[in-house]
C-alpha cells in the first residue's frame, strides 16, 4: 500500500462514525501496510491510528495497541539492518559493485495450478467474502502461468483491494458483481494476453478494475468487432447520388450557367428520367423530365 492509499484510509478513518467501520479500516492498515520509517513519517498514519487507543470499545483499543507495537518493532528492525549494511559497505567497498538482485526463476508446476496445489493461503482478512474473492482471483490468474505463487497472490490481493476501495469498503452486491465480471474475463481460455499483462506488471490492478468488457476482450476479438463496426458504418451511409456540373442549363433566377445536376427514375420504367438541378452560384433548385 502506497502513501496515497494510506492517506485515503486515514481520511475514511477520520470520517468513520461507527465502531464496525473503524475496526474494518484499522484491520486493513494492520494487514496491508509494510511499515518503514519514511512511510510512517510521510503519512503520519501512526498519529491517526493512535487517536483510537482510548476508545471505549476494547476491541478497537487492542487492535490499535497491536498495530503501534508492530510498526515500532518493524522500524527498529529497519534501523538495525541499515546500520549493519552501512557497516558492511565501509568494511568492503568493492561489495557495492556486485549485483544485489537476480531475476526470479519461473515456477514449474507438476500438477494443474490452483491455490491448494500451489500451497497458497488466501485467508488474509477477517472477512470470509474478501478471502474467497482473493482465492477465486488467484485461481484465475494462475491459469497457464509460470509466475511464482507469491507473485500471483500479490496481484490477486491488489485487484480485490482496488474493488473493495471502489465500493467504499462494502462487500455487498456491487462488489460481488464487479469481481464476477473481472474473474470471468480472466478465466477465458482465448484471452491469455489479459492474464499475462496483469502478471507481468504491464497492467496495474487500478487500471484493470476500471476497464470495461470491450477493453478486456482478446486482441483478435477487438479486431473482429472493429471490422464489424466499420462495415456497419459503411452500410448505414447508403448510396449517395453523383452530381455533375455543366453549362448546358441556365439558372432561371440568376441566369448563371454553372449548374450541377443528377437524374433519377421517379416514375415507371418507360417514362423519361427526372433531372434535378442546383445552381452553384445562388443555390436555386428545379427539376424537369
N, C-alpha and C positions, 0 to 999 in steps of 0.2 A: 504494500500500500504506500503510495507516494504522499508527499506533503499536501498536495491539493486535495486529495481524497480525505486525508486526516482532518483537514480544516473543515471540510463539508460535514463530517461526522461530529466535529466539535460544535458546529452551528446547530445541527439537529439535536445534539445533547442539551444545549442551552435552551432550546425551544420546547423540549420534552416536558410534558406535564404529569404523566402517569409513570408509576414505578416499572411497569412492564416494558415500556419503550426505553426507559433509561437503562434497564438491565440488558436489553437487546443490543443497544449501542455499545455499552461497556464491554460486553462479551465479544462483539465484533472487533473492537480495538484491542482487546486482550489477545485474540487469536490471530489477527491479521497484520498487526504491526511488528516489524522487525526493528526493535529499538536500537538506535545509535545516538551518540551524544549530539551530533549535529542535527539529526531529525527531531529529537525531543526539544532542543533549543529553538529550532526554526518554527515549529508548530505550537510550542507551549501546551502540548496536549496533556502533559503531567499536571499542569495547573488546573485545566478544565476538568480532568478526572478527579483530582483531589478535592474539588468542591463538594463532591458527593460522599466523602468519607464520613461526614457527620450525619448522614441520612438516618432517619428513624427506622428505615427498612434494613434489617440486619443483613439480608442477602446482598443488598447493594453495597453496604459498607464493607462487607467481607470481600466482595469482588474488587472493590477499589484498593483495599489493602494488598491483595494478591498482585494486582496489576503494578502498583507502585513498587512493591518489593522486587518483582520480576524485572521491571525496567531498570531499577537501580543496580541489580546484580549484573544484568547484561552490559550496562555501560561500564561498570567496574572491570568486567572481563575484557571489554574492548580496550580500555586504557592499558591494562596489563599486557595485552597482545601487541599493542602499538609500541609500548615501551620495550618489550622483548625484541620486536622487529627492528627498531631503531638501533638497539644494541648490537644485533647481528650484522646490520649494514655497516656499522662502524668497524666491527671486527673483521669483516670480509667485504671490502668494497667491490671486488670482482663479482660477487654474487648478484649484484643488481643488473648485470648484463645477461643473466640467464633467463630463459623464458619462464614465466610464472604460471602459465596455464597451458593445458593441452586440450585439443578438441575431444569432445565426448564421443566414445565409441557407440556404434549402432547396437540397438537391443535386438538380439536374435531370440525369438520365441520358439519353443519346441511344441507348442500347442496353441489352439486358437486364442487370441488375446481377449482378455476381459479383466475387470478389476480383481476377480477371485484368482484367475490363473496367473495374473501378474503380481499377486500378493499385495495389492494396494488397499489401504484402509481409507474409506471415504466417510467415516464417522468423524467429521471435523467440527460440526456445530452441535449445539444442544437441540436444534430444530431438526426433526426427522425428515421433514419435507425438503429442506435445503440439502441435507446429506444425500437423499435419494436422487435429487437433481444432479448433484456433482457426480454421483455414480453413473447415471444414465449418460451424462456428457462424456465422461471418461470412456465408457464403452463405445460411444460413437466415434470419438477421436482416435481410438487405438486401432480401428479397422485398417488393415494393411499398412500399419505404421511401423517404422523401425526406431522411433524415438523411445528413450528410456521412460519407465513408468512415472518417475518423479516429475519429468518434464511435461508429460501429458496431464498429470494430475494438477500441475500448476496452471495449465491452460484452462482446464475444466473449472477450477476454482475461480479463475479470473472472469470467465463467462458468467457463471452463476452469480458472482458478486455484483457484476455490472447490471444484470437483470434485477437483482434484489434492490439495488440502489434506484434503478429506473422506476420501479414500482413502489418507491418510498418505504422500503423495508417491510413490505407486506407480501406474504406468500399465498395470497388469495387466487381468484380465478384468472386475473390478467397475468400474474406471474407464471402460473401453470401453463396457460395457453401460449405465452411467449416462448417458454422453454420447450414445449412440444413442437412448435414450429421450427425452432433452431435445431433441435436434435433430429427431427425428420429430414431436414435438408442435409445435415452432416452424415446421416446414415445411407444416403443414396449411393448405390454402387457405381453409378455413372458420374459421380461428382467427386473424384479423389482430389481434384485441384483445391476445393474449398477446405478440406481437412489439412492438406499439405500447407496451404497458406497460413492457417492458424498455427499448426505445429511448428512450422519453420520461423514463426515470428514476423512473417510478411504482412499479416493481417492481425490487428490487435483485437482484444475482446471488446473494447469500447466501440470500435468500428463495426465489428461483426454483429453485435446485438441491435445496431441501428440500421442494418441493411434490410431492404425489402426482398421479397422472394425472387424478383427478377434479377437482382444483383447477385443472389446466392446461386443462381442457376449455372449449370455447366457451360463452358465456353461454346461447345457445339450447339447446345440448345439456344443460347443467346444469339448466335449467328443465324440459326433457323428462324427464330422469332423476328429478327430484324429483316430477314428476307421476305417473310410473310407480310410484315408491316409495309415494306416498300411496295410490294405487289398490290396490296390493298389500296395504298395511296394512289398508285398508278391507275388502277381500275376505277377508283372513285372520281378521278379527274374527268373521265369520259372523253369523247372525241370533240375537238373544237373545230369550228369552221375556218377554212383557209380563206383569207381575204386577199384580193389582188387590187392593185391601184392602176387606174387607166385614165386617159384623157378623152375617151370616146363619149363620156357622159358629161353633161353640163348641169351644175347645181342651179335649180330654179330660184334659189334665194340670193346667192352672191355671184352667180354666173361664172364661178371658177370651174376649171375642167379637171382638177385634181380630185378624183373620186375613187374611193375603194368600194369593192362590191363582192358579193358571193351569191351563189344560186342554190336553191333547194326545190325539191319536188314536193309542193304543198297540196297538190290536187291529185287526181287519178293519173295513172302512168301515161295515158295517151294525151294528156294536157301538157302544154309547154312549162318549162321551169320558171319559177318566180325569182326575179333578180332583186336583191336587197342592196341599196346604195347608201353610202355615207360620204358626205363632203368632208374632205380632210382639212378644209380651210375654216368653215363655220360650224361644222358638226350637223348640218341639216341631213335628215334621213328620208328616204322614199323607197318605194318598190314598184315593180311593174312586171307583167308577164309577157 
